[in-house]
Amino acid sequence: MEAQDLIDSYVDDVALRLPRRIRDDVGLELRALLGDELHAAAEETRRQPDERMALDLLHRFGSPTEVAARYRPRGFDLIERGHAPLFVKLSMLAVGVQWALTLPAVFRGTTAFSAWWITWGAGALWWVGALLVYFASAAWIRRAAAVDPDTGKRPWTHWILWLPMSEEWQPKRAVNLQPTKSQIMLAVIATLFFAAPAWFLNLFSADASWARYDADFQRWLLIPLLALLTARIALSAAVLADPRRRAPTETLRLGFWAIFVGVLYWALAAWSIFATPAVDAVFKGWLSIFLLINTLQIAAGMRRAFTRVRARPS
C-alpha cells in the first residue's frame, strides 16, 4: 500500500469521528500536516516514503479517536468518545438478547404484546441505564488518574471499572478485505442449508420434518432471498478472481446485503418462516439478534463508504 494511501485512510478514520461541518477542513489540514511530516522523515533518512515509514508516523501521531478529540472543544462526557461505539453495541446486544428470549411468547400467542412491552420489552432498557452508569463512572476514574504518557501504564484505579484502552490504529485499506476461498465455500454451504434445511438435516438425522419452511414463505420469499445471496456470492467470487474488482463492486455487494436484511426484517415481522410454531419462534429469536448485528455492520459499512475528506470547491 502506498504511503499516501495510508495517510488518506487515516485521515478518513479521523473524519468519521468529527462533526460534518468541520470534517473536510480538519481533514485537509491534517492530510497536509501528515504529508509534510512524512516528507521530512524521508529527507532525514534519505529514502523514499514507504508503507513502513508512514505507519510509524501515524502510530506516533495517535489513534484517530485521540486525534479527533484534539479538534473538539473539551467538555465533560458521560461516555468517552472512544468508548461510545462499545456502549452502543453492548446496549443493543443486551436489549436484543432480552427481547429474543422473551418475544417468542408473543409469537406463540401465549402473551399479549402490550403485556410483554410493559414487562420484558420496556424493561430491557434498564440495561442501557446500567451501562450508562458504568461507563460514566469509568470515564470519571480515567480523568482523575490519567495513563502515564511515557510508558502507557494504567493506574490501578482503572481496573476498578475496566474499559479497553484505545487500540493502535491499523489502516482499513491495508488489510485484505477481499473474500477468501474458505469464506466463499462457507457462504455456499450456508446458502444450500438456507434453501432446504429439512433436506440438509436429513443427511445427518432420521427425521428433520420439523425444519420444513412455511408454505407461503417458501413460495413467495425464499426464492428472492436465495437470489440475493447467490448474487452476492457471485460478486465475491469475481473479486477473488480479480482483486481489482473489489472497489467497483463494494457498493453493489453492500446493497445486496442491505436488501437481504430488509426482506428478512419483513419476514420476521409479517410472515411465519417455519411450519412448526415452536421452531418458528426459536428461529425468530435467533434471527432478531442476527438482524441487529448485521444492521450495525451495514450502517458502519455505508458510513465508511460515503465518508471521504474532499477539498471544498473554490
C-alpha positions as CSV (number, residue, x, y, z in Angstrom):
1,M,0.0,0.0,0.0
2,E,1.3,3.4,-0.9
3,A,2.3,5.8,1.9
4,Q,-0.2,8.5,0.7
5,D,-3.0,5.9,0.6
6,L,-2.2,5.1,4.3
7,I,-2.4,8.8,5.2
8,D,-5.7,9.1,3.3
9,S,-7.2,6.1,5.1
10,Y,-6.0,7.5,8.5
11,V,-7.5,11.0,7.8
12,D,-10.8,9.4,6.7
13,D,-10.9,7.5,10.0
14,V,-10.3,10.7,11.9
15,A,-13.0,12.5,9.9
16,L,-15.6,9.8,10.8
17,R,-15.3,11.0,14.4
18,L,-15.7,14.7,13.7
19,P,-18.9,16.8,13.2
20,R,-19.8,17.1,9.5
21,R,-19.4,20.9,9.4
22,I,-15.7,20.7,10.2
23,R,-14.9,17.3,8.7
24,D,-13.4,18.5,5.4
25,D,-11.5,21.5,6.8
26,V,-9.8,19.4,9.5
27,G,-9.2,16.5,7.2
28,L,-7.4,18.7,4.6
29,E,-5.4,20.4,7.3
30,L,-4.4,17.0,8.8
31,R,-3.6,15.5,5.4
32,A,-1.3,18.3,4.6
33,L,0.4,18.2,8.1
34,L,1.0,14.4,7.9
35,G,2.3,14.7,4.3
36,D,4.8,17.4,5.4
37,E,6.0,15.2,8.3
38,L,6.3,12.2,6.1
39,H,8.4,14.0,3.6
40,A,10.6,15.4,6.4
41,A,11.1,11.9,7.7
42,A,12.0,10.7,4.2
43,E,14.6,13.5,3.8
44,E,16.1,12.8,7.2
45,T,16.6,9.1,6.3
46,R,17.4,9.8,2.7
47,R,15.0,7.4,1.2
48,Q,11.6,7.5,-0.5
49,P,8.5,7.5,1.7
50,D,7.1,3.9,2.0
51,E,4.5,2.0,3.9
52,R,6.6,1.3,7.0
53,M,7.6,4.9,7.3
54,A,4.0,6.1,7.0
55,L,2.8,3.6,9.6
56,D,5.5,4.6,12.1
57,L,4.5,8.2,11.6
58,L,0.8,7.5,12.1
59,H,1.3,5.4,15.2
60,R,3.3,8.1,16.8
61,F,0.7,10.7,15.9
62,G,-2.0,8.8,17.9
63,S,-5.2,6.9,17.3
64,P,-7.9,8.5,15.2
65,T,-10.1,8.8,18.3
66,E,-7.4,10.7,20.2
67,V,-6.6,13.0,17.2
68,A,-10.3,13.8,16.6
69,A,-10.6,14.7,20.3
70,R,-7.9,17.4,19.8
71,Y,-10.2,19.2,17.4
72,R,-13.2,19.1,19.6
73,P,-14.0,21.5,22.5
74,R,-13.3,19.6,25.6
75,G,-16.2,19.1,27.9
76,F,-17.5,16.6,30.4
77,D,-18.5,13.5,28.6
78,L,-20.6,10.9,30.4
79,I,-19.2,8.4,27.9
80,E,-15.8,9.0,26.3
81,R,-15.9,9.3,22.6
82,G,-13.7,6.4,22.0
83,H,-16.0,4.1,24.1
84,A,-19.3,5.3,22.5
85,P,-19.3,2.6,19.9
86,L,-18.7,-0.1,22.5
87,F,-21.5,1.4,24.7
88,V,-24.0,1.3,21.8
89,K,-23.0,-2.3,20.8
90,L,-23.3,-3.6,24.4
91,S,-26.6,-1.8,24.9
92,M,-28.1,-3.1,21.8
93,L,-26.8,-6.6,22.5
94,A,-28.3,-6.7,26.0
95,V,-31.6,-5.4,24.8
96,G,-31.6,-7.7,21.8
97,V,-30.9,-10.8,23.9
98,Q,-33.7,-10.0,26.4
99,W,-36.1,-9.4,23.6
100,A,-35.0,-12.5,21.7
101,L,-35.5,-14.6,24.8
102,T,-39.0,-13.2,25.7
103,L,-40.5,-12.3,22.3
104,P,-41.2,-16.0,21.3
105,A,-44.1,-15.9,23.9
106,V,-45.7,-13.2,21.9
107,F,-45.2,-15.0,18.6
108,R,-46.7,-18.2,20.1
109,G,-49.7,-16.2,21.3
110,T,-49.3,-17.1,25.0
111,T,-48.6,-13.4,25.9
112,A,-50.2,-10.3,24.6
113,F,-47.8,-7.7,23.1
114,S,-49.0,-5.0,25.4
115,A,-48.3,-7.2,28.5
116,W,-44.9,-8.1,27.1
117,W,-44.0,-4.5,26.4
118,I,-44.7,-3.2,29.9
119,T,-42.6,-6.0,31.5
120,W,-39.8,-7.5,29.4
121,G,-40.0,-5.2,26.4
122,A,-39.5,-1.8,28.1
123,G,-37.8,-3.4,31.0
124,A,-34.9,-4.3,28.7
125,L,-34.0,-0.6,28.6
126,W,-32.8,-1.0,32.2
127,W,-29.6,-2.4,30.7
128,V,-29.0,0.9,28.9
129,G,-29.2,2.8,32.2
130,A,-26.9,0.4,34.0
131,L,-24.3,0.5,31.2
132,L,-24.5,4.3,31.2
133,V,-23.7,4.5,34.9
134,Y,-20.8,2.0,34.5
135,F,-19.3,3.9,31.5
136,A,-19.7,7.3,33.2
137,S,-18.1,6.1,36.4
138,A,-15.2,4.6,34.4
139,A,-14.8,7.9,32.5
140,W,-14.6,9.8,35.8
141,I,-11.9,7.5,37.1
142,R,-9.9,7.8,33.9
143,R,-10.0,11.6,34.1
144,A,-9.0,11.6,37.7
145,A,-5.9,9.4,37.1
146,A,-4.5,9.6,33.6
147,V,-2.4,7.0,31.8
148,D,1.4,7.6,32.0
149,P,2.2,9.2,28.6
150,D,5.7,7.8,28.5
151,T,5.2,4.2,29.5
152,G,1.5,3.8,28.7
153,K,1.0,2.2,32.1
154,R,-2.5,2.4,33.5
155,P,-3.1,3.4,37.2
156,W,-4.5,0.7,39.4
157,T,-7.8,2.7,39.8
158,H,-8.5,2.0,36.1
159,W,-9.1,-1.7,37.0
160,I,-12.0,-0.8,39.4
161,L,-14.3,-0.3,36.4
162,W,-12.4,-1.7,33.4
163,L,-12.7,-0.4,29.9
164,P,-10.4,-1.1,27.0
165,M,-7.7,1.4,26.0
166,S,-7.6,2.9,22.6
167,E,-6.2,0.4,20.1
168,E,-3.2,1.2,17.9
169,W,-4.5,2.4,14.5
170,Q,-4.4,-0.1,11.6
171,P,-5.2,1.0,8.1
172,K,-8.5,-0.3,6.9
173,R,-7.5,-0.4,3.3
174,A,-4.2,-2.1,4.1
175,V,-5.7,-5.3,5.3
176,N,-7.0,-8.0,3.0
177,L,-10.7,-7.0,2.5
178,Q,-11.3,-9.3,-0.4
179,P,-13.1,-12.6,0.2
180,T,-11.2,-15.8,0.6
181,K,-11.9,-19.2,-0.9
182,S,-12.9,-20.6,2.5
183,Q,-15.3,-17.7,3.1
184,I,-17.0,-18.3,-0.3
185,M,-17.2,-22.0,0.4
186,L,-18.9,-21.4,3.8
187,A,-21.3,-18.9,2.1
188,V,-22.2,-21.6,-0.5
189,I,-22.8,-24.2,2.2
190,A,-24.9,-21.7,4.3
191,T,-26.9,-20.9,1.2
192,L,-27.6,-24.6,0.5
193,F,-28.7,-25.0,4.1
194,F,-30.9,-21.9,3.9
195,A,-32.5,-23.2,0.6
196,A,-33.6,-26.6,2.1
197,P,-32.9,-27.0,5.8
198,A,-35.0,-30.1,6.2
199,W,-33.3,-31.9,3.3
200,F,-29.9,-30.8,4.6
201,L,-30.6,-32.0,8.2
202,N,-32.0,-35.3,6.9
203,L,-28.4,-36.1,5.7
204,F,-27.4,-36.3,9.4
205,S,-30.7,-37.3,11.2
206,A,-33.5,-39.7,10.7
207,D,-36.3,-37.2,10.8
208,A,-35.9,-33.5,10.2
209,S,-39.5,-32.7,9.2
210,W,-39.6,-30.1,12.0
211,A,-37.3,-28.0,9.9
212,R,-39.7,-27.5,6.9
213,Y,-40.5,-24.0,5.8
214,D,-44.0,-22.5,6.0
215,A,-45.6,-23.0,2.5
216,D,-46.3,-19.2,1.9
217,F,-42.8,-18.2,2.9
218,Q,-41.3,-20.9,0.7
219,R,-43.5,-19.8,-2.2
220,W,-43.1,-16.0,-2.0
221,L,-40.0,-15.0,-0.1
222,L,-37.5,-17.9,-0.3
223,I,-36.6,-17.5,-4.0
224,P,-35.9,-13.8,-3.8
225,L,-33.7,-14.3,-0.7
226,L,-31.7,-17.1,-2.4
227,A,-31.3,-14.9,-5.5
228,L,-29.8,-12.1,-3.4
229,L,-27.5,-14.5,-1.6
230,T,-26.4,-16.0,-4.9
231,A,-25.7,-12.6,-6.5
232,R,-23.6,-11.6,-3.5
233,I,-21.6,-14.8,-3.6
234,A,-21.1,-14.4,-7.4
235,L,-19.7,-10.9,-6.9
236,S,-17.4,-12.1,-4.1
237,A,-16.1,-14.9,-6.4
238,A,-15.5,-12.3,-9.1
239,V,-13.5,-10.2,-6.6
240,L,-11.5,-13.3,-5.6
241,A,-10.6,-13.9,-9.2
242,D,-9.6,-10.3,-9.8
243,P,-9.0,-8.1,-6.7
244,R,-9.2,-5.0,-8.9
245,R,-13.0,-5.6,-8.9
246,R,-13.3,-5.1,-5.2
247,A,-13.7,-1.3,-5.1
248,P,-16.1,-1.1,-8.1
249,T,-18.4,-3.8,-6.7
250,E,-18.2,-2.9,-3.0
251,T,-21.3,-0.7,-3.0
252,L,-23.2,-3.3,-5.0
253,R,-22.3,-6.1,-2.6
254,L,-23.3,-3.9,0.3
255,G,-26.6,-3.1,-1.4
256,F,-27.5,-6.7,-2.0
257,W,-26.8,-7.4,1.7
258,A,-28.9,-4.5,2.8
259,I,-31.9,-5.7,0.7
260,F,-31.4,-9.2,2.0
261,V,-31.5,-8.0,5.6
262,G,-34.5,-5.8,4.8
263,V,-36.5,-8.7,3.4
264,L,-35.6,-10.8,6.5
265,Y,-37.0,-7.9,8.7
266,W,-40.2,-8.2,6.7
267,A,-40.3,-11.9,7.1
268,L,-39.7,-11.6,10.9
269,A,-42.5,-9.1,11.3
270,A,-45.2,-10.4,9.0
271,W,-44.5,-14.0,8.0
272,S,-44.3,-17.5,9.5
273,I,-41.0,-18.8,8.4
274,F,-41.2,-22.4,9.6
275,A,-44.2,-24.6,9.6
276,T,-43.8,-25.7,13.2
277,P,-44.7,-22.9,15.6
278,A,-42.1,-23.7,18.2
279,V,-39.3,-23.9,15.6
280,D,-40.5,-20.7,14.1
281,A,-40.5,-18.9,17.5
282,V,-36.9,-20.1,18.3
283,F,-35.6,-19.2,14.9
284,K,-37.1,-15.8,15.0
285,G,-35.4,-15.1,18.3
286,W,-32.1,-16.0,16.8
287,L,-33.0,-14.0,13.7
288,S,-33.6,-10.9,15.8
289,I,-30.1,-11.0,17.0
290,F,-28.7,-11.8,13.6
291,L,-30.5,-8.8,12.0
292,L,-29.4,-6.5,14.8
293,I,-25.8,-7.3,14.3
294,N,-26.0,-7.1,10.5
295,T,-27.8,-3.8,10.7
296,L,-24.9,-2.3,12.7
297,Q,-22.4,-3.8,10.2
298,I,-24.3,-2.4,7.2
299,A,-24.6,1.0,8.8
300,A,-20.9,1.1,9.6
301,G,-20.0,0.0,6.0
302,M,-22.3,2.6,4.5
303,R,-20.9,5.3,6.7
304,R,-17.3,4.4,5.8
305,A,-18.2,4.1,2.1
306,F,-19.7,7.6,1.9
307,T,-17.3,9.4,4.3
308,R,-14.3,10.8,2.5
309,V,-12.4,14.0,3.1
310,R,-12.8,16.2,0.0
311,A,-11.5,19.6,-0.9
312,R,-14.1,22.4,-1.0
313,P,-14.7,23.8,-4.4
314,S,-13.0,27.2,-4.8
